[in-house]
Amino acid sequence: MATVHVVGAGLAGLACAVRASAAGRSVVVWERAPQAGGRCRSYHDRAVDTEIDNGNHLLMSGNRATPGFLADIGATDRLVGPRVARFPMLDLASGRRFTIAPNAGPVPWWVFRPGRRLPGSRPWHYLRAARVALAGPRKTVGQMVPETDPLYRGFWEPLTWAVMNLEPERASAMLLGRVLRETFGKGAAACRPLIARRSLADTFITPALETLARRGVDVRFGRRLRGLSMAHGPVTTLDFGDHVEPLERGDQVVLAVPPTIAADLLPGQPVPEEGVPIVNAHFRLPAPAELPEGSPILGLLGGAAHWLFLRGDIASVTVSAADGLVDRPAEDLADLLWRDVARALGKADAPLPPHRIVKEKRATFTQTPANVARRPGPRTAVPNLLLAGDWTDTRLPATIEGSIRSGNAAASAAQH
Ligand SMILES: Cc1cc2nc3c(=O)[nH]c(=O)nc-3n(C[C@H](O)[C@H](O)[C@H](O)COP(=O)(O)OP(=O)(O)OC[C@H]3O[C@@H](n4cnc5c(N)ncnc54)[C@H](O)[C@@H]3O)c2cc1C
């Protein structure tokens, strides 16, 4: 039987392998690292003495491909969140707290309720969201929402950092607009914030690997693809250095690797530039804590940290678009970010607890309009070679939902 060779066991590669094996294809997965998950992984950390994620990951209930993937791997109950769509926010500079709370249905009645919208804003300030939702490919968020907009600091800037991992001045308005259409544009049911129940590995990676094992899919770790040979047509061998894998007639290859690696393996293939960092800090609290309204997340304004996630006694904060911070020493970052966490938890004088700083230097591709235009679809000029990854043209930002959609698209293309 012809085989689908999936290179890369991040979420895109795993989704592709799960989909292709469900369709009865013979599948082999090749992964450079000793473990699966790529940019969405977990491990036991000695400093905080528990399992942590490489970074906080937030999903939205409006996602479509992610629930399908979780159902395929029997992990539907492992993505959790509040029953209502509420985003508690804290302005660290002024101490003011407020909650963004969309209502049911696509008509945003909540903007007419002063208690549900941002302090100081008026209903008509939200009209810009409709324009961003329909933005064309050349516009940045900053071109559509000026810094003087009353919602800029409290809504557009944190939203753009969180979704696009880029500042509004550079981020593609079209991509952010698509997320708005699939979430806020559909009302509260599509806007519930969701997080992994215990860890990213527990929700996404371990059940995917178990599903693949049950289906007889061979996942080979520690195998870095170094080259492909193509004799004037399809790929004929995969070169892993110490091992060359010959391909049979009808075999297909899905490159589910980051964009720069795809471009090295396939010279001439246009790819978007990558390299926007995210910094995460994990703190082990002396005792379990709770956020307002029992929310698993708290948006932070006016400090260095952007979002606080709480899981029992582990408080983790994210700094997106962290170019200005990523090269600072970890201990400086721990001091800086702990100040924000301590204030958010109402313990401003608490000493720095055990902690871990995780720097992901290439967390996402640089999601500017120019780079978005360089995203390829799943098919390449080589007949049996397909692409997957959050950087391919998923029509969404570089997210879990996007990477799973890309894996599904590559698996469908491999069927035809
Ligand atoms: C800190 C951080 C926070 C994030 N926050 C969010 C969030 O809140 N919400 C959200 O939805 N998304 C978030 N994301 C994005 C999300 O993690 C990614 O979109 C997703 O994990 C990308 O999956 P992927 O499979 O496309 O790529 P990757 O995870 O990069 O997978 C590529 C795989 O290919 C392997 N590989 C590379 N080269 C080779 C080779 N030559 N041979 C074999 N294997 C190779 C790699 O080891 C890796 O396992 C975040 C990412 C980071 C880093």
The ligand as a Gaussian input file, in Angstrom:
#p B3LYP/6-31G(d) Opt

LIG

0 1
 C        5.041000      30.354000      23.301000
 C        3.942000      30.086000      22.308000
 C        2.642000      30.477000      22.614000
 C        1.614000      30.225000      21.705000
 N        0.333000      30.574000      22.055000
 C       -0.685000      30.156000      21.288000
 C       -2.014000      30.340000      21.706000
 O       -2.280000      30.946000      22.747000
 N       -3.016000      29.848000      20.927000
 C       -2.755000      29.177000      19.767000
 O       -3.705000      28.701000      19.128000
 N       -1.498000      29.018000      19.306000
 C       -0.455000      29.482000      20.048000
 N        0.833000      29.289000      19.626000
 C        1.080000      28.756000      18.283000
 C        1.011000      27.226000      18.203000
 O        1.826000      26.647000      19.198000
 C        1.534000      26.823000      16.821000
 O        0.728000      27.442000      15.840000
 C        1.519000      25.313000      16.560000
 O        2.025000      24.584000      17.654000
 C        2.372000      25.062000      15.298000
 O        2.350000      23.692000      14.968000
 P        3.063000      23.217000      13.638000
 O        2.915000      21.753000      13.583000
 O        2.593000      24.034000      12.495000
 O        4.622000      23.600000      13.804000
 P        5.713000      23.080000      14.861000
 O        5.086000      22.913000      16.187000
 O        6.869000      23.989000      14.739000
 O        6.108000      21.616000      14.331000
 C        7.147000      21.375000      13.419000
 C        7.815000      20.053000      13.806000
 O        8.766000      19.729000      12.785000
 C        9.925000      19.204000      13.420000
 N       11.043000      19.353000      12.488000
 C       11.683000      20.498000      12.140000
 N       12.622000      20.236000      11.210000
 C       12.577000      18.914000      10.949000
 C       13.288000      18.062000      10.065000
 N       14.251000      18.522000       9.243000
 N       13.008000      16.722000      10.075000
 C       12.028000      16.228000      10.907000
 N       11.322000      17.005000      11.754000
 C       11.568000      18.336000      11.763000
 C       10.047000      20.052000      14.684000
 O       10.888000      19.431000      15.661000
 C        8.578000      20.141000      15.121000
 O        8.208000      19.072000      15.961000
 C        1.892000      29.582000      20.476000
 C        3.209000      29.216000      20.165000
 C        4.222000      29.472000      21.067000
 C        5.632000      29.044000      20.720000

